[in-house]
């Protein structure tokens, strides 16, 4: 298929989304975990993989 001609509205929207993403990336809390998600992950991990040397649920 051939490429479609450039759509100005699409280009503006894409540029805006790129700027917004770059702005969010520069924020101090970018990439931090949600504490509730971390607790749920730790709880599930402790239930499925018991610590070596400790008898627990498997």
Rosetta blueprint (number, residue, H / E / L):
1 X L
2 X L
3 X L
4 X L
5 X L
6 X L
7 X L
8 X H
9 X H
10 X H
11 X H
12 X H
13 X H
14 X H
15 X H
16 X H
17 X H
18 X H
19 X H
20 X H
21 X H
22 X H
23 X H
24 X H
25 X H
26 X L
27 X L
28 X L
29 X L
30 X L
31 X L
32 X L
33 X L
34 X L
35 X H
36 X H
37 X H
38 X H
39 X H
40 X H
41 X H
42 X H
43 X H
44 X H
45 X H
46 X H
47 X H
48 X H
49 X L
50 X L
51 X L
52 X L
53 X L
54 X L
55 X L
56 X L
57 X L
58 X L
